[in-house]
Amino acid sequence: MSAPGLGRPFWTLFVSSTVSNLGDGIGRVALPLLAATLTRDPLLIGSLSSFVFVPWLMFALLSGALVDRMDRRKVMIAANLFRSVVVGGLAVAVFTEQAAVWMLFVAAFILGAAETLYDSAARAILPGVVRRDQLAAGNGRLESGEVVAQNFLGAPLASSLFVLVAAGPFLANSAGFLLAALLLLLLPGSHRAKPAADAPVARPNLRREIAEGFGWLWGHRLFRPFVLVAAFGAAAVEGATALIVLLIIDVMALPEASYGFFALVLGVGGLIGGLTTPVLLRRFRRRTLLVVSQAAMGLSYLLVGLAPVPVLAAVTFFLAGVSVLMFNVVSMSMRQAIIPSHLFGRVQGAWRTLAWGMLPLGGLLGGLLARVTDVPTVFLVSGGVGLVVAVILALLLKARGQEIDELDDSDWAELRGATSAQAVADDLPAPGAGLAEIGGDPSEEAPAAAQGEKRPIGEAAGAQVPTP
């Protein structure tokens, strides 16, 4: 993959993120596999897979406020070092045969708490590394790198290592976090959020700062209902996703090592979704891609529930991978373009509290439903709820999607203007080139400056309660 316009700082961030995700992918496959050797209770396994998201409900607001206060690169380094130590300790417990189910829940919670800091900083740092018109391309490549690392490489490697020695995947996970932290030392410049030029000077106050972020999100006429709809959709997906390991091992009666294959299929779909979404955004509106991807997610799980056989499961998991990455890239790039930079960590923390805070509930309800019925029924219910969410999302975006339509129009106008200029100057790619490819290699300081010169839609009217 190459994108000359994204610049060296982005690729430094990309390599570190991909290495971190490689270790993370190994651990996320190994954790349910280890749990399945300790218990076959669907409630415990379903709860464990989503338990890592409980800290988002508890700490996302605080983490967002800290990220807006501190250098985001340093936050990512510290979080990765901490996760390396935690996973290393779990590897020792597995190697000495002292691992127990309760240890897995404790590790999942601690890792999730560290992830609230790492992920908030990783999402907030990108607008300072690339220009606004490059956000979709940057997010697409980061998401694709995550998929490749976690599914193409991490999942098969985790399955293989787990068969050889159960502690192996956790040691590899720990090493991945450590290497990713070291790579971030190569990212140049300061990445501390700068306050708005017209913001009053006030003494630091975490409670007030958290309230500002939550107030901005709750006061936004589109984002407030959007995050609530997305939260229910995510909970429905998580209810089934948390039980994929039981679908493969118990329902389809496949060996444990085949779990890595289905994760790989998800990864293929995710890679395609991540790389093609920036291209699709040059032809279709964001609202269209959001609704289509949400509907495809629901349809994929509905089909698995109707016919849980390996061939159909592989096809539908591929569709789910494409859909999830498409939804994530569009949603994240939209937020990064609209939310003011100095508020992004706090608003994102509020977003994750509401959206990801529903994931543990989804996993718990999926496990309970599987206990009283069976695993395919969970996929049926999950898919049906996902389709209903798609309909609600379509109605919401039709009624309140004017701001993202304006964002589309602005990006398309910039693309037309830039391609016309490059046709005259003959310095840039031919007309029709993507937004991600326009502009050449920015210097290490240029992205932040460019961000300052053009304020995102919704910021010019004030940071507190925009009225799109």
Buried (B, 14 or more C-beta within 10 A) or exposed (E): EEBEBBBBBBBBBBBBBBBBBBBBBBBBBBBBBBBBEBBEBBBBBBBBBBBBBBBBBBBBBBBBBBBBBBBBBBBBBBBBBBBBEBBBBBBBBBBEEEBEBEBBBBBBBBBBBBBBBBBBBBBBBBBBBBBBBBBBBBBBBBBBBBBBBBBBBBBBBBBEBBBEEBBBBBBBBBBBBBBBBEBBEEBEBEBBBEBBEEEEEEEEEEEEBBBBBBBBBBEBBBBEBBBBBBBBBBBBBBBBBBBBBBBBBBBBEBEBEBBBBBBBBBBBBBBBBBBBBBBBBBEBBBBBBBBBBBBBBBBBBBBBBEEBEBEBBBBBBBBBBBBBBBBBBBBBBBBBBBBBBBBBBBBBBBBBBBBBBBBBBBBBBBBBBBBEEBBBBBBBBBBBBBBBBBEBBBEBBEEBBEBBBBBBEBBBEBBEEBBEEBEEEEEBBEEEBBBBBBBEEBEBEBBBEBBEEBBBBBBEEEBEEBEB
